[in-house]
């Protein structure tokens, strides 16, 4: 039986491994920058902005969903963004992803969010992605593509020392009005 639970900062290593597996699969053999456990711990410490759910079959981790809180006028308030969703290959189509999405929905209701959003990969191998069908089955509606502008190329790489990174991430988001 699959059980889900909220992620805690103590799960940083497990979250790191699951997200690395997701990135390796999305990269389809292309080189990806590794996810650092320190960064994962820093983000998980932002417990009013970054949330996650892990799924287990027996005691084996089989899935992860990460979600962050945001706000916008177009959403008419606060909302959540699913940033990562990964289920180990041998457990796909078994209901694990839906259980994780249900956790995010419950969190959104608890937080008073107006909606949940998600972006799916735009790569040739994902054009007919079962992920899109999964989200549509869960009740999501298409609202259009998302674009990204990378700021890191303008400000340079950051140091990732735990205490300074945690306070810097929180300060940056607070300055944007996120209250973290």
N, C-alpha and C positions, 0 to 999 in steps of 0.2 A: 504494500500500500504506500502511495506517495504522500508524504507530508511536506508542508511548507512552513517556513518561519521567517521572521524578519532577520535581516543581516545585522550583526553588531560589529564593532571595531575589532573584536577578537577573531572575526572571520576574514581578516584582511588577506591572509595567505591563500585561503580557499577561493576568495573572490578573485584574487590575482590570477590563479591558475585557470579558473573558469573563463575569465575575460580574455586571457591569452589564447585559450582554445578557440574562442569566438573570433578573435582577430586573425588567427592563423587560417581559419576556414574562410573568412571574408577576403583575406589576402590571396587566397588560392595559389600559394607558393611564392608570392612576392614578399620581399623583405618588409617586416613590420617592426616599428620601434617597440621594444619590450615594455610591458606594463610593470612598473616598480611597486613593490608591496608598500613602500613608504608613502607613495602618492595615494594608493588605495586607502591606507589607514588615515591619511590626512583628509581625504574626501569623506570617509565614513565618520570621522569625528565631527563633521558638519551635520549633525543629526537633525537639524531643523531645515535642511535643504536637500540632502542626499539620503536616499532610502534604498533599501533593497530587500529582496526575498530570495531565499535559497529553497530548492526542492530536493528532497532525499527519498531514495528508495532503499528501505531498510536504513542503513547508516551511510550509504554511498551518495555523495552529492551528484545530482543528475540534471540540475538546471539552476539558472540564476536570472533574475530580472532586476535591473537597477532603474531608478526613477528619480528625477530631481524636480523640485518645485520652482515655479516661475510665476510671472505676472505680466499681463498686458491689457491694454485698452480694448484691443480687438477681441480678446477672450472675455472681456468684461469682468476681470478679476484675476484671482490666482488659479493656476492650473499645474498639472504634472506633465512631465515629458519622460517617456520611457526611453532611456538612453542605451541600454543593452538588454538583450534577451537571448539566452543561449540554453539549449537543451542538448545533452550528449546524444550522439547519433543513434545509439541503440534504444533510446527512449522517446524518440520523435514519434508523433502521431499516437501517443499513449495518454494524452490529456495533461502532461506536465506543464506545457506552455500555458494552457488555459487556466490551470490552477495558479500559476504565477501571475497571470493577468488579473485574475480575480483578487489576488492580494493587493495589486496596485489599485484596482477599483475601490476596494474597501478602504485603503489608505486615503484615496482621494475624497471619498465621502467623509471620512473622519476629519480630514484637514479642511473640508469645505471648498475644495477645488471645484471650479466650473466644468473642467473637462480634463481629459488625458489626451496627449498627442504622442505620435511616434513617427519616425522616419525610417523607411526601409532602404536597404542598399540599392544604388543605381549602378549596377554593373551588368554586362551582358548575361552572365550566368544567373543573375537574380531577376531578370525581366519577368519571368512567370513564376516568381517566388511563391512557395507555399506560405511564406510569412505573411504576404499581403492577404491571402485567403484566410489565414488564421485570424488576423486582426479584423477583417470584414465579418467573419463568423462570430467574433466576440462582440460585434456591435460598433466597431469603428467605422467612420465614413471618410472617404477621400476628400481632402481639402486642398490638394495641390502639392507641387514639389517644394522642397526646402533647399536653400542655398547656404553657403558658408564662406566667410571671409576669415582667413587665418591671421590673428593678431600677433602670434608669437614671432612671425618673421619681422615684425616692426620693433618689438621690444626685446628680442633675444631670448635665449634659454634661461629658465629660472633655476635657482638652487632648490634642491629638494630636501633640505634638512627638516626634520619632522616638526619641531616647534615653530620655526620661522615660516615654513610653508603653510602650516595650519592657520596661523594668525594672518598671514598675507592673503590666503584664499578667502578667509572670512571677511577681512577688511575690504578687499576688492568687491565682493558681492554686496556687502553693506553699503559701500559707496554707490552701488547701482540700485539701491533701494530694495534689495532682497532680504534684508534683516538677518543675515547670517553672520 
